[in-house]
Amino acid sequence: MAIRGATDDQLATRVRKSDHRAFQELFYRYYRILHHFFQARASDRELAADLSQETFVRLWSQREALDPENSVKAYLFRTARNLLIDHYRKQQVRRDYEEYEASAAPRVSPPDHSGMLAKEIEKSIGGLPEPQREVFTMNRFEGVSYREIAEVMGVSVKTVEKRMSDALKTLRREIYEKSDTKT
């Protein structure tokens, strides 16, 4: 069987049997998507590259546990999501310790003076509750289907649909309100 034309399920089955070529094809298919996923959330190219590579390291090291009934794409995104959560937890512990050591000096974030629509949209997306923001960015920016998002997040497809609907309503309302105040 040709590797390039193989489906994700076929590749996952071959990876499960330690096929390096199948693993390499999955890497080529999903590395850039995962890198974008991490960079959109971490804004750090090196970190995005490290976490993308770690996602594939985990896939290979746990290849024998791959379930052929589940989407390998969903597996990769679930692994990526967990790596990102772990990274932020470690960062938070480090920040908490540094704040404790520095007697918690107050932090002031610089004001956003940009009036550009893209910045407003980005800010509105950032203001969404975490589950809505995650569903929105995975679907709209990474092209992950509702079914795959549901697998990654461990919720039903209906829950994903509801979160996306709520996110879109919030974004429309905020953007329209901002555009009305400028006219």
N, C-alpha and C positions, 0 to 999 in steps of 0.2 A: 504494500500500500504506500502510495506517495504521501510524504509528510505534509507538504504545502497544502494539498487539497483536503486534508483530514479535518473532521469536525473536532470541536473542543472535547467532546465525549470520547472520541476515538483516541485523541492525544492523551487524555487523562488516563485511559485504560493502559496505554503503552507506558506512560510515565510510572504508573503504579507497578509496572513490571521492570522498572529501572532503565527504560529506553532513553538514552541521552539525547538522541536526535528529536524525539517527541518533546522532551523538556525544553530543548533549545527553541523549537518552534513556538511553544507556549510563551517562552520568554520574549521572543521577537514580536509576538502578537500583542502582549499585554504590558510590556515594560513601559512604553511611553504613556499609556493610559494611566498606569499606576503612578508613574512619576508626576504626571499632571495632577492626579488625585492628591498626592502628598504636597506638591508645591502650592496648590490652591489653598491648602489648610495650614501649611507651615511657613510659606513665603521664604523658603531657604533651599536653594538648589542642591547644596551638598547633603542636607538632611533628607531631602526628597530622594536623591540618588541612593543614599545609604538605606533608607527604609524600603525603597523599591527592591533593592538587592536582597535585603533581609526577608522580604515577602517571598521571593523565589527560593531563598535558602530554606525557609520553613516548608515550602511546597515540596522541595526535594527531600528534606529530612523526614517529612511525614507522608511521603508518597504512598506508602503501603496502606495507609489509612484512608486514602482518597475513596470517596463513595461514588461509584459510577452513575448512581441515580441523581446526584446533585450536580449542579453547574460548577465547572472548574472556575469560571469567571466569578461566580458568587463566592467561592472558596477564597480566591485571591483577594477580593475586596473585603471579605470578612477578616481575613488575616491582616490586611493592610489597616483596616479600621482598628483592630485590636493593638497593632504595633503603634499606631498613632496615639491611642488612648494611653498605652504604657509610657510612651515618650512624654506626653503632657503630664502624666502623674509624677514621673521622675523630675521633670522640670519644676513642677509645683512644690515638691518636697525641697528641692534645691533652693527655690525662691523663698519659701517659708523659713528655711534655715538662715539664708542670707539676711532676710528682714529681721529675724530674731537677733542675729549678730550685730546688725546695724541699728538696732533699737527702732526699727520700723519707721524710717523717715517717710513723710508723706510724698506720694507720687502724683505728679500732675501731668496729664497727657496734653500734648499740644493741640490747640484748636484746629479744626479742619476748615480751611478757608476756601476750599475748592467748590466752585458752583457748578461743576460739570455733572451732567446727568449720570454718567458712568459711576462717578464717586457716590452719588446719591443712591443709585441702585445697589452698589456694593455695600454701602452702609446699611441699607434696608435689609439686604440679605443677611448681613452680619447680625442684625437685630432680631432675626427670627429665632424662635425657640430652637434649641439644638436638634430635636428630632425632625422638625420641619426643614431646617437649614440643611441637614444632612441628606434628606430625601431630595430636596430641590437641587442641590449641587451634584449629587450622584446622577440624577436623571438628566438634568439640563446640561451639565458641563462634562460629565464623563460618559453619558449615553448608556447608563445602566438601566435595564428594564425594571418595571415595578416588581415583577416576580423575583428578579435577582436581588433587588433591594430588600424585599421581604425576607429572602433567605439570609442575606448578610446581617440584617438587623434582628432577625428572629421574631418577626411579627407577621401578621396576615397581609395579603395583597390589599385588602380593604382598608387596613390601617395605613398603608403606604399611600393609597389613593386619597384618603381623608387628610393626611398630613400635607400632601402636595396641594390639594384644594385649598386648605387653610393658608398655606404659604403664599399661593398665588393671590388669594383674596387680600391678605395683609400687604403684599407688595403693591398690588394695584391701588389699594386705598392710600398707602403712604406716598406713592409716586404722584397720584392725582392731587393729594393734599398739598404736596410740595410745589407742584406746577401751578396750582390755584393761588398760592400765596405769592408767587412771583409775577403774576399778571396783574 
